[in-house]
Amino acid sequence: MAEEISRPMKYPYTLSAKIAQFPFKYYYDNSWVFKYSAFAFILCIPIFYKIQKMSYSPENVKKWQETRRKEFSGEH
């Protein structure tokens, strides 16, 4: 069995090769924007989930159905 030769491409043409060769650790260590946007994304997930749960509650869905019914029937 031949020995595999592993070397990076001169220019990564495919998306997966570009992602594999992107220096994530360098940007995470040296860029405050990259570091804190990752933290902000993680911290905002529960907030967005709570907003989504409130907006799709049965009471709110009924309210918006009634509003749309009035809007499209010409009552407004």
Beta strands, then each sheet from edge to edge (+ up, - down):
end
